Amino acid sequence: MVTYIIRRLIWAFVMLTIVSIVTFAIFFLVPRLAGATSESLAARYVGRTASAEQVKIAAEKLGFNDPLVVQYGRFAKGIVAGADYDYGPGVEHCPAPCFGYSFLTRLPVWPDLMDRLPVTISLAIGAAVIWVIAGVATGVLSALKRGSVFDRAAMSVALAGVSLPIFFTGIVSLVVFSYGTPFRITAPGGSFTPFDENPAMWAYNLILPWITLAFLYAAGYARLTRAGMLETMNEDYIRTARAKGLNERTVVVKHGLRGALTPILTIFGLDLGLLLGGAVLTESTYSLPGMGKYAIDAILAQDLPKVMGVTLVAAFFVVFANLIVDLLYAVVDPRVRLG
């Protein structure tokens, strides 16, 4: 088990290194291949009103004339140990992890990301709890009642949930449940209260985004769980468990559902990792100040350091979530640990 964990940790570190190289190449190598020069890259840091001489000096100070290998080393060192930026008369130290300074605000990117991370974590974790419980429970019941009215109705709703885009269900839910209708259950979008300030208001402001986001994901989990349970419940070891006289609940939960959890864990790790990196459509629809909306604003403003920061943080969450899933495999399925 220890060897398995060490192997997965090493693999996670290798993946993060590869992601940092690819991210650096996208933002610094690809523009050069397209014809960009050191001066054109530096012009983004000094502003449009800077003279040609000022842009040339900035390119030299920022190291854009150095070989790309040296530039990547400086970029990686900034993430691990911080970096010093020489924009003009003085040198500014950016503490680790340093993703640079925003083009627009001239402030470090990392504190901005940390200000918005609680919003995204609250949205992702709350929705994940709802969609896992609702989706898995619906899938199990549909598999046990295959062909019944409940099974057909549940799968029809699941098909609708998978098919409808989040911005459509989000807008409809805002119109029906927020904007002054008799069915109002929550405040309009754009409000967020930290959990440590007021837990009740925190949940009140997020209940509609949670349900909207969970509706999309729970539908897929219900279909996946149903398919897995139908396959698992026909296995020989299930018949053996029933022949031993075990009650049906033990057979379904301990033997049937556990065998169907592996693909569910796989997709859950990927989904949760992606959401922790920013639920772009949900945050934009509900005007939540999370990392997803932060990424959209950065892209529209062409604020390169912000885009790079969001990309790397999102990649970290995806790799970290898949690492946790890999470790959970060994708990759910002993064959993984033994292999």
N, C-alpha and C positions, 0 to 999 in steps of 0.2 A: 504493500500500500504506500509506504514512504517513497519507494522508487517511482511509483506511478505519479505521485504528487510532484516530485522533483522534476520528472520528465515533462509534465504539463506546464510547470512554472518556467522551465527553460524555453519551451516552445512559445509560451506567451511573450516572453522577453524578445525572442527572435521575431515574432510577428509585429510587436510594437516598433522594433528597429526598422523592419521593412516598411511599415506604414510611414514612419518619419522620413525615410529616404524617398518614398514615392511622393509624399506630400511636398517635400522640398523640391523634387524634380518638377512637379506640376507647376509650382509657383515661380521657380527660378530657372530651370533648364528649358522647359517648353517655350517660354517667351523668347529666350535667346535663339532657339531653333527657328522661331517664327520671324526673326530679324530684329528683336529688341536689343538695345545696347545698354551698357552700364549707366549711361546718362539718362536714358528713358526710364530705367527702373528707379534711379535715384530721384527723378523728378516727382515721383509719387510721394516721396518722403518730405520734400522741401516745399511743395506747393506749386501752383501754377504761375504765381507772380515772380518766382525766382529767376534770376538772370542765368544765362548759359554758364558763366563762370562759377556761380554759386552751385549750380547743379553738378558741375564737374568736380568741385571740391567735395560736395556731399558724397558723390559716387566713390571718391577715394577714401573718405573717412569711414564710410559704411562697408568698405571692403569689396565692392562689386567688381573691382578690377582683378581681384584675386582668383586663382583657379577654383572651379566649382567644388572640388574636394575640400579645399580649405574653407570655403564658405559653408559647406555642410557641417564640417567639424565645429565651426563657430556657432552654427545654428543649434546643433546637438548640445554643445557645451552650455548654451544659454538656457536650454530646457532643464539641464541637470544642475548647473552651478550658477546660473545667472549670467548677465552680459552687461557690457558698458556701451552706451550709445553716445556718439559724438556728433550731435546735430548742428552745433554752432559754437558759441563762445565757451560752453561748459560741457562736461562729460556727465551723463546721467546713468546711474546704475539701476538696472532692472533686475530685481531679485528673482531667484528660481522659484517655480518654473517660469521662464520668460518667453513669451510669444511675441514680444515686440510692443511697439506703441501704436495706438490708433492713428490713422491719417487725419481724422476729423477732430478728435478731442485731445490728442497728444498725451493720452493717459495710458498706462499699461493695460494690456488686454486681459491678463489673468484675473485681476480683481473684478473686472466687469463680468467675466464668466462666473466667478464665484458668487456674485450678487444674484445672478439669474439661475444658478444651478438649483437652489432650493425649490423654485417654482417647477422646474422640469422634473425633479425627483418626486415632488409631491404628486404631480400629475401622473407620472409613469407608475409609481408604486401603487397609488390608490386605484387606478384603472386596472393594473395587473391583478390585484387581489380580486376585483369584481369579475374580470373576464375569465380567470382561471377557475374560480369556484362555479360560476354560472355555466361556462362552456363545458368543463369536465363533467359536472353533474348532469347537464342536459344530454351530453353524449352517452354517458353510462345508462341513463334511463331510456334513451332512444334505442340503444342496443339491446337492453333487456326486454323492451316492449316493441320489438321489431315488427313493422307492418301495422301497428296500431294507429289510432287517430293522433295520439300524442306524438308518436314518431314522425308522422307525415307533417304535422303542424310545426313541430320543432325544426325539422330540416327545411321546411319552406321559409320559416323566419330566418334560419341560418343562411340560406341562399340569398335572401334579401339583404342581410347584414353584410355578407361578403361583397355583394354587387354594388351597394350604394356607397358613393365616395364620402369621405369624412366631412368635406366642406358642405355637402348637401344636407346630411343628417344634422350637422352642427348648426347650420342656419335655420333649418326647420325647428330644431329643438329650442333655439333662442326665441324664435317667433312664438312658439306655442307655450313655452314654460318660463319665459323671462319678461317679455315686453308687455306688461300690463294686462295679460289675459286672465280669465278666471282660473286657469290651471297653473299660475305662476308658483314655482317652487324654489326659485333661486334668484340671485341678483343677476343683472345683465353682465356680459363679459367685460373683462378688463380689470376686475378686482381680485386682489390676492392678499391674504392676511397670513403672516408667518405662523406656523403651528405653535411656537413657544409664546406668542403674544395672545392668541385666542383660538384654541383648538376648534371650538364650535363654529366660529366664523370662517376658519380655514376650510373646514369641511363644507360649509354652506356655499362658499364661493366656488368650490371645485366639484360639487356633486354632479352638475350637468356636464362639464367636460369629462368627468370620470365615466359617466353612463354612456355618453356619445362615443368615446374612444373604446370603451369595453364592448359596446354593441358590435363594433367592427371586428374586434379580435375574438370575442366569445363565439361568434358565428363559425369562424375557422376552427377553433378548438373543439367545438361541439361535433363538427363533421369529422375531424381527425380522431377524436376519442371514440366516436361511434364506430368508425371503421376499424380502429385498433381493438376495441372490445369484441366486435363480431368475429374477428380473426382469432383473438386469444381464447374466447369462451368455447371454441371448438377444438382446442388443443387436448392432447391426451392427458396432460397433468391436471387439467380441470376436471375431466371425468374421473381421474383417480382420486382427487380431493373430495368429490361428491360421493364416490364409492366408500371412502373412509368414514362417511357420516358427518362431515363438517356441515355446519349450517350455511345457508345460501349467502348470508351477508359476508361471512368469512371467505367463502369461495370467490365472491365478486370483488371484494375490496383487497384482500391480502394476496390473492393469486391472480385473478383476472385483471384488475386495474393496475397492479404493479407491473405486470407483463406488458401492458399497453402504454406505460409512462415514458419509455425511452424516446419515441418520436416526439411526444409532447414536450419533454424536457429540451430536446434539440431546438424546436421552434420557439419555445419560451425564452431560452437564452438569447437567441438572435433578436426576437421582438423586443425584449426588455432592454437589451443593449442599444438597439437603434433608438428606442424612445428616450433613454437616458441621455443620448447624444442630442436630443432635440425633437420634440413632437411638432414638426414644422406646421402642418396643416391645422392641427387642433389649436395650437397656441396662436396662430394667425387668425383663425376663425373667432376665437374667444378673446382675442387681444390680451393674452396672458404674457407677462414680461419674462418669458423663459428663454432657453438657449435656442429653440427653434425660431422664434420671432427675431431674436438677436442675429441669427444667421441670415435670415431674409433681409433684415435692415442692412447688414454689412455687405451683402452681395449687391443690393440696389445702390448702395453708396460707393461700391468698389473699394471698400476698406480692406485691403489685403491682409494686414496682420490679424484682424478680427476673424476673417474667413479661415485663415490658417489655424488660429487658436481653436475655433469651433470644430474644424475637421479633425485635429489631433485629439481633442477631448472626446469627441464622438467615437473615434477609432479606439481609444482607450477603453471606453465603456463596452463596446462590442467585444473586444478581446477579453476583457475582465469577466463579462457575463458568460462568455463561452468557456472560460477557464472554470468558473464555478459549476457550470453544467457538466463539464468533463469530470470534475470531482464528484458530483452527485451521481453520475453514471455508476461509479464504483459502489455507491450505497444502494442504489435501486437494483442494479443488475450485477450480482457477484461474478458473472462470467467476464465482465470487463476488468475487474480487479485481478482475477486469476490469470487472465490473458496477458 
